[in-house]
Amino acid sequence: MNPTIELLKSHRSIRKFKDQQIPRELFEDLIRAGQCAATSNHVQAYTIIHVVNPESRRKLAELAGGQTYVETCSDFLVFCADMKRATESAEKAGAEVIRGMTEQLLVASVDAALIAQNVVVAAESEGLGICYIGGIRNNPQDVSDLLKLPAHVYPVFGLCLGYPDQNPEVKPRLPLAAILKEDVYDDAEDEALVASFDDTMARYYGARTGGNKDTNWSEQLKPLFTSKLRPHMKEFLNKRGFGVK
């Protein structure tokens, strides 16, 4: 199999990093590689905040739920969905700009995810480790204030980059047949496929923790769907100028 596919299949989240800085030239190459990701209509609806200030990193780690690796990784990035630059540029070119469309929220969020994943693949190809930090959406207004984000920009997630100081196993994924459908959405076999995957994940968690974690995929999902997850996001996004039309 070709090395790119092998690299993609070997992805792990890294939460323990060496005290070693990524060289600036390499860091900037990773970002440039990210910029080569696909982008809707060439809008490039993203901005990346490279958080260098140690106190800001400490505060972001706290806001994200006490994730200390935000502080200890070599570089921490916040990927923002950004419609400010594009709409203002179109306006200066003479357009009567309509802001706040839900499609703009989707375009900017997808664009941010695409550039981030390109950065991740580039980083892992250089032997670096990464960890996405969705926890910054726990307190998106505080994060926005800290980073001085203007209207029509919102923080989608953070990303830790650094040299790994651990070697975790690759976490299993759902069977291909569960997520790859032919022509139509046929879920006739999904229940059996999920049951099999639950067994796989139970063995994985048991082996990883020496038998101290007795759970599976379906059990892990329960907290996500038995409470309102980040209910503040709708009001927050409306205030930022996203998703109101």
C-alpha positions as CSV (number, residue, x, y, z in Angstrom):
1,M,0.0,0.0,0.0
2,N,1.3,3.5,-0.7
3,P,2.8,5.5,2.1
4,T,0.1,8.2,2.1
5,I,-2.7,5.7,2.7
6,E,-0.6,4.0,5.4
7,L,0.0,7.4,7.1
8,L,-3.7,8.2,7.1
9,K,-4.6,4.8,8.6
10,S,-2.1,5.2,11.4
11,H,-3.6,8.4,12.9
12,R,-3.8,8.7,16.7
13,S,-4.6,11.6,19.0
14,I,-1.5,12.6,21.0
15,R,-2.0,14.2,24.4
16,K,1.6,14.0,25.7
17,F,4.3,16.0,24.0
18,K,8.0,16.3,24.3
19,D,9.5,19.6,25.3
20,Q,10.7,20.3,21.8
21,Q,9.7,23.2,19.5
22,I,8.7,22.7,15.9
23,P,11.1,24.7,13.7
24,R,9.4,27.8,12.4
25,E,10.2,27.0,8.8
26,L,8.5,23.6,9.1
27,F,5.6,25.1,11.0
28,E,4.9,27.6,8.2
29,D,5.2,24.8,5.6
30,L,2.5,22.9,7.5
31,I,0.2,25.9,7.3
32,R,1.0,26.4,3.6
33,A,0.1,22.8,3.0
34,G,-3.1,23.4,4.8
35,Q,-3.9,26.3,2.5
36,C,-3.8,23.9,-0.5
37,A,-7.0,22.1,0.8
38,A,-10.2,22.5,-1.3
39,T,-12.2,25.6,-0.5
40,S,-15.7,26.4,-1.6
41,N,-15.6,28.8,-4.5
42,H,-12.1,29.8,-3.5
43,V,-13.5,31.8,-0.6
44,Q,-10.9,30.5,1.9
45,A,-13.3,31.3,4.7
46,Y,-10.9,30.7,7.6
47,T,-8.4,32.3,9.8
48,I,-5.9,30.5,12.1
49,I,-4.9,32.0,15.4
50,H,-1.4,30.8,16.4
51,V,-1.5,31.2,20.2
52,V,2.0,31.8,21.5
53,N,1.4,33.7,24.7
54,P,1.8,31.3,27.6
55,E,-1.0,32.9,29.7
56,S,-3.4,32.8,26.8
57,R,-2.5,29.1,26.3
58,R,-3.2,28.5,30.0
59,K,-6.5,30.3,29.8
60,L,-7.5,28.3,26.7
61,A,-6.6,25.0,28.3
62,E,-8.9,26.0,31.2
63,L,-11.8,27.2,28.9
64,A,-11.5,23.9,27.0
65,G,-12.2,21.9,30.1
66,G,-8.8,21.6,31.7
67,Q,-7.0,20.0,28.7
68,T,-3.4,20.6,29.8
69,Y,-1.8,19.5,26.5
70,V,-3.0,22.9,25.1
71,E,-0.3,24.3,27.2
72,T,2.4,21.6,26.8
73,C,2.3,21.1,23.0
74,S,4.8,22.9,20.8
75,D,2.2,25.0,19.0
76,F,-1.5,25.6,19.6
77,L,-3.8,26.8,16.8
78,V,-7.4,27.9,16.9
79,F,-9.1,27.4,13.5
80,C,-11.8,30.0,12.9
81,A,-14.6,30.1,10.4
82,D,-14.2,33.5,8.9
83,M,-16.7,35.3,6.6
84,K,-15.5,38.8,7.5
85,R,-12.6,39.0,5.0
86,A,-14.5,37.6,2.1
87,T,-17.7,39.6,2.6
88,E,-15.8,42.8,3.1
89,S,-13.7,42.1,0.0
90,A,-16.8,41.5,-2.1
91,E,-18.3,44.7,-0.7
92,K,-15.3,46.7,-1.7
93,A,-15.6,45.3,-5.2
94,G,-19.1,46.8,-5.4
95,A,-21.3,43.9,-4.2
96,E,-24.5,44.5,-2.1
97,V,-23.5,41.9,0.4
98,I,-26.0,39.8,2.3
99,R,-24.6,38.6,5.6
100,G,-25.8,36.0,8.1
101,M,-26.9,33.2,5.7
102,T,-26.9,29.7,7.1
103,E,-25.0,28.5,4.0
104,Q,-22.2,31.0,4.9
105,L,-21.9,29.2,8.3
106,L,-21.7,25.8,6.6
107,V,-19.1,27.0,4.0
108,A,-16.9,28.6,6.6
109,S,-17.1,25.7,9.0
110,V,-16.3,23.1,6.3
111,D,-13.4,25.3,4.9
112,A,-11.9,25.5,8.4
113,A,-12.1,21.7,8.8
114,L,-10.6,21.1,5.4
115,I,-7.5,23.3,6.0
116,A,-7.0,21.8,9.5
117,Q,-7.1,18.3,8.2
118,N,-4.5,19.1,5.6
119,V,-2.3,20.6,8.3
120,V,-2.8,17.4,10.3
121,V,-1.7,15.1,7.5
122,A,1.3,17.3,6.7
123,A,2.3,17.3,10.4
124,E,1.9,13.6,10.8
125,S,4.0,13.0,7.7
126,E,6.8,14.8,9.5
127,G,6.5,12.6,12.6
128,L,4.5,15.1,14.6
129,G,1.5,14.4,16.7
130,I,-1.8,16.3,16.9
131,C,-4.9,16.6,19.0
132,Y,-8.1,18.4,18.0
133,I,-9.6,20.4,20.8
134,G,-13.4,20.8,20.3
135,G,-13.6,21.9,23.9
136,I,-13.0,25.5,23.0
137,R,-16.7,25.6,22.0
138,N,-17.4,25.0,25.7
139,N,-16.9,28.7,26.2
140,P,-16.9,30.2,22.7
141,Q,-17.6,33.8,23.8
142,D,-14.7,33.8,26.3
143,V,-12.4,32.3,23.6
144,S,-13.5,34.9,21.1
145,D,-12.9,37.7,23.6
146,L,-9.4,36.3,24.4
147,L,-8.5,36.1,20.8
148,K,-10.2,39.4,19.9
149,L,-12.3,37.8,17.1
150,P,-14.5,40.2,15.2
151,A,-18.1,39.7,14.1
152,H,-18.6,37.1,11.3
153,V,-15.7,35.0,12.8
154,Y,-16.1,32.2,15.2
155,P,-13.7,29.6,16.8
156,V,-14.5,26.1,15.4
157,F,-11.8,24.0,17.2
158,G,-8.3,24.1,18.4
159,L,-5.3,22.0,17.4
160,C,-2.3,20.9,19.4
161,L,0.9,20.2,17.4
162,G,4.1,18.8,18.7
163,Y,6.6,15.9,19.0
164,P,4.8,12.9,20.5
165,D,5.9,11.6,23.9
166,Q,3.6,8.6,23.8
167,N,2.7,5.9,21.4
168,P,-1.0,5.1,21.7
169,E,-2.7,2.4,19.6
170,V,-4.8,3.3,16.6
171,K,-8.4,3.4,17.7
172,P,-10.7,1.1,15.7
173,R,-13.3,2.5,13.3
174,L,-16.7,1.3,12.3
175,P,-16.8,-1.4,9.7
176,L,-16.7,-0.1,6.2
177,A,-20.1,-1.6,5.4
178,A,-21.7,0.6,8.1
179,I,-20.6,3.9,6.6
180,L,-20.3,3.0,2.9
181,K,-23.6,2.5,1.1
182,E,-24.3,1.8,-2.5
183,D,-26.8,4.0,-4.3
184,V,-29.2,4.4,-1.4
185,Y,-29.1,4.6,2.4
186,D,-29.6,0.9,3.2
187,D,-29.3,0.3,7.0
188,A,-30.5,-3.3,7.0
189,E,-27.2,-4.6,8.4
190,D,-26.3,-1.7,10.6
191,E,-27.6,-3.1,13.8
192,A,-25.5,-6.2,13.4
193,L,-22.5,-4.2,12.3
194,V,-22.7,-1.9,15.3
195,A,-23.1,-4.8,17.7
196,S,-19.9,-6.3,16.2
197,F,-18.1,-3.0,16.5
198,D,-19.2,-2.7,20.2
199,D,-17.5,-6.0,20.8
200,T,-14.4,-4.7,19.1
201,M,-14.3,-1.5,21.1
202,A,-15.0,-3.3,24.4
203,R,-11.9,-5.5,23.7
204,Y,-9.9,-2.3,22.7
205,Y,-10.8,-0.4,25.9
206,G,-10.2,-3.5,28.1
207,A,-6.7,-4.0,26.6
208,R,-5.8,-0.4,26.7
209,T,-6.7,0.0,30.3
210,G,-5.6,-3.4,31.6
211,G,-9.3,-4.3,32.2
212,N,-10.2,-1.1,34.1
213,K,-12.5,0.3,31.5
214,D,-15.6,-1.8,30.7
215,T,-17.5,0.0,28.0
216,N,-18.1,0.0,24.2
217,W,-18.9,2.4,21.4
218,S,-22.7,2.6,22.0
219,E,-22.2,3.1,25.8
220,Q,-19.7,5.9,25.1
221,L,-22.3,7.7,23.0
222,K,-24.9,7.9,25.7
223,P,-23.8,11.2,27.3
224,L,-23.8,12.9,24.0
225,F,-27.5,12.3,23.4
226,T,-29.0,12.3,26.9
227,S,-28.3,16.0,27.5
228,K,-28.3,19.1,25.4
229,L,-24.8,19.4,24.1
230,R,-23.5,23.0,24.1
231,P,-26.9,24.6,23.9
232,H,-25.3,28.0,24.0
233,M,-23.9,27.6,20.5
234,K,-27.1,28.7,18.6
235,E,-27.3,32.0,20.4
236,F,-23.6,32.5,20.2
237,L,-23.5,31.9,16.4
238,N,-26.4,34.2,15.9
239,K,-24.6,37.0,17.8
240,R,-21.5,36.4,15.7
241,G,-23.6,37.0,12.5
242,F,-23.9,33.3,11.4
243,G,-26.9,31.2,10.6
244,V,-29.7,33.7,11.1
245,K,-31.2,33.7,7.6
